[in-house]
Amino acid sequence: VPLRILLLTRLANNTMFTSTMIQLLLVLVLALCPGVYCFVNPTSNNVAIRKKLQPPTRACNNIVSKRAALAASAVATSTSTKQTSEELLRLLIQKADVPKEGDALNSQINSLVQALISSKSSFNPTTCIDGPLFASIHFIGNTPLWEKIGAGAVRNIKGQKYTLDDNSFTNYAEIWGDNLCLTAVGKFSEIGPVQPVVDENNPFSSITSLFANKQYSLLPTPYDYEARVTGASISLWSKFTLNLSIEGTGTVRVLYADENLRIFLSPTDTNVTKGAGDWESEGLIVVQVRVGLVYDDWVDNL
């Protein structure tokens, strides 16, 4: 769109600006700003001038077009990611409500999961990691131990809860509903981004993006955390508790996270150093949903 410069009436009426000086100014504008509309306010005492000067060059048009395309692309990507997340959330809730329909939904869910992973969206750990239990609704890969131990005759909630204040986490898995459940606790710490994002056209982009992320509390994906289990227990009817001697470490890789759902990857096998078997295997992808969106009768006693 051509730039429009308005020479205000007060300039035209000012005794210091003669008609010759105004013409000279217009010539300067023409020389310095090709493709500009110049006009004097037609309500002034001067004769109205409205002349379209030469159009922008092809190079200028290309630059404007490219910038417009990039802006539109950025908006479309953000909107597309949000819509993909909402659609995935809808299908995950449907799968949790009617487990028998889960197999029929898996193909659609897997496609949406891959789309969100490919978006490489940044996340805010304060709103996307910290908080209540996120229920594990869907997984891709070898069946994890927490999925195998649950009885299929009743509803069994499984998931994880992370607390940033003390860097603690809780793994929760029901075996026979909340009458019999397994809880593992531990600490987690940041490892960092899997690889820094560097703009080839800006050698300082990795540094500037680091400061920007710290300023806005946004972290890039994929992003790794180390989780270290320090103990576990089995609860029976919420009255009897048996402590278990279990220890181990694992890496939690955040592939995508927003306020309602998150996608984690186990890049390596869980390293169990004391008790139990492997909790998760290398390559496992788990999709979790904020528990209140799936199970409205959930009471957080963790």
N, C-alpha and C positions, 0 to 999 in steps of 0.2 A: 504494500500500500504506500503511495508516495507520501513524503513528509510535507506537511502544510505549515507555512510560516505566516503568521498574521502580523502585519505592520500596523500597529494600533493607531487609532485616529489622533491620539494625543501627540504622537510623533510627527504625524503629517502636519498638524496645526502649529507645532512648535516653530517659532521664528528662526530657530537655529537650523531647522531642516528645510532648506529650499527645495523646490521641485528638482533642481539639478542634482542635489545631494541624494534625494530619494532615488532618482534614476541610477546614480552611481552605486547606491546600495543594492539595488536590484541586479545590476550587472555583476557585482561581487557575489551575490547569492547564486546567480546563474553559473558563475565560474566554479564556485566551491561546492555547490550542492545540485548537481544535475538531476533532473527528474523531479523537481520540486514545484508545487503550486504556490505562486506568490500573488497576493492580492492586497489591496488597500481597502479598508473598510468603506463600503459604498455609501455610507451615510455621511462621510466627511465632505469637506468642501472640494477635495480633489476629485478628479475624474476616476471612476472605478476602473481598476485594472484587474483582470482575471485571465491569466494566460497559462496554459499548460505548456511547460517547457518539455524538453526532450525526455522520452520515457527512460526508465532505468535500463542499464545495460544488461545483456544476457547473464553475465557473471553475477551481477547484483541479484537478478531474479533467481538464479540458482541457489545463492546463499540464503535468501529469504525462504525459498521452498524447502530447503534442507532443514532449516531451523524449525519451520512449521511442522515438518514431518516428524522430527525428533520429539517435539513437544507433544504432538498427538500420540506418538508411539508410547511415550512415558505414561500419559494418562490412560491409554488403552491397557498397558501392562498392569498398572495398579488396579484398574477396574476389573480386568480379567482375573487377576489373582484373588481378589475379594469374592468374585462370583464363583470361582472354582472352590474356594474354601467353604462358602455357604452351601454349595451343592454337595460337597463331600460330607459336610456336617449333617445335612439332611439324610443322606444315605446311611451314615454311621448310626444315627439315632434309629432309623428304620431297622437296621440290622440288629441293634441291641433290643429293640421292642419285639421283633419277631425273628428269633435266631434261626428258625427253619428256612427263612428266606435268604439267609446269609450267603449261601453258595451262589444264588442267582444274582446277587449284587456285587460279588467279589470282582468281577471283570471291570465293572464301571468304577468301583472304588479304587482299584489298582491304577487305572488310567488317570484318575484325578489326583491320586497320591503322587504319581510320577510328574504330573504337570506342576504341582506345588513345589516339588523338589527342584525341578528345572528352573523355577522362577528365581531361585537363590535370593529370597526376600530376607531382609534384615529383621531382627526381632528385639524386643525390649524384655530382658529377663525379669524385670520387676512385675510386668503384667502377664508375661507368657510362660514363665517358669515358676516363679514364686506363687504360692497360693494353696488352694485346696487340692484334694485328690483329683487327678486326671485318670479316668477309667480307660483301660486298654481294651479297645473294641475290635481292632483288626490288626493282623500281622501278616507279613510276607516273609517266607523263609521256613527253616526248620521249626517245628512246633516247640516252643519254649517249655521249660519245666513247670512254670507257673500256670500254663494252660493245661498240661497233662494231669495235674493233681486234682483238678476240680471235677466234681461229680456232675454229669450231664442232666440229672433228674431235677435239679434245682437251679435257681439263678445264682451265679457266682460272679461277684464283682472283683476285678483285679485292676491294679493301677499303681501309680506312684505319686508321692507328695514331696515337693521340694520347698524348703524354707531358707530364704537367703540370709535372714538375720544371723543364723548360726551355722549356715552351710550344712544343714542336715537334710536327710531324705528318709523316706519310708517306702518300702516296697510292700504292697498289700495284696494278698491272694486268698479268696474264700475257697474252701474245700467242700463244705456242705452249707452254703449260705453263710450268714453271719454267726451260725451256731458253731462252726469250726473253721478257723481261719489262721493263716500263717502271716506273720509280720517280720520283716527284716529291716533293720535300721543301720544308719551309717553316716558318713560325712562325704561331701563332694567338694571339688575344687576345680577352678578353671584351668584348662590346658591352653586354649586359644583357638583361633581360626585354623582350619586345615591347611589353607594356603592363602597368603595375603592377596588381595585384589589389586592389581597394578594396571594403571592406564598407560599403554605404550606411548601415547602422545604426551604424557606428563610424568616425568621420572620421579616427581615428588608426591604423586597421588597416594602412594601407600602411607606416607607420613601424614598427609593432610586428612586422609580418610580415617586414620587412627584417632586423630584429635577430634574429628567430627563425631565419630562413634562414641567417644567418651563424653562429649558434650551433650549428646542427645540420648545417651544410654542405649544406643542401638549396637547390636552385634551382628556380624555377617554370618551367613551360612555357607557351607557347613562349619559348625563350631563344636569343639570337643570339651567335655568335662570328664574328670576322673571320679569314679564313685568307689568308695571303700566300705564294704559291709563290715560292721563291728559286732553284730549280734542279731539274734532272731528269737522268736517265741511263737508258740502255738496257743491259741485261745479257744476254750471250750465253753459255749453258752455265755460268753462274756463274764464268767465267774472264776474259771480255773485257767491258770496260765502256766505253761511249761517252757522254761527258757532253754534255748538250743545254742550249742557252741558252734557257730558258723562264722567264718571270716572269708573274705575274698575281695578282689578288685575287678573293675571293669571300666570300659570307656563308653560314655554316652555321647553320641554325635547328634547334634541338633541339625536336622535337614530342613525343617520348617517349623515355625511356631507363631501362633497368634493367641488372642485371649480366649478362644474357644477350643482350639485343637492344636496338636503338635505331632510332629513326625520324628521319631528317633531311630537311629541305626546303631547296632552293635558292630563296630569294625573288627573286633576280635572276640574270641571266646571269653566268657567270664572266667577269670582265674581264681578258682576256689582253693584256698590254702588250708581250710580247716572245715571239715564236715560237709555233708550234702553233695549234690552233683552239680553239673553245670547249669546255671540258672538260665543263661541264654547262649546261643551259638553265633559264631561269626557270620555276618551278613544279614542278621535278623532285622527287619524293619517293623516297628510298632507304631500304630496310630492311636493316639489317646485323645479323649474328649473330656472337657470339664464335667465332673461327675454330676453336678446339679442339672445339667442339660439333658442327661440321659436317664438318671434315676432320681426322680424328684422326692423320693422317700428316704434318700440317703442321709444318715446322721453321722457327722464327722466326729469320731472319738479317737482319732489318731493323734 
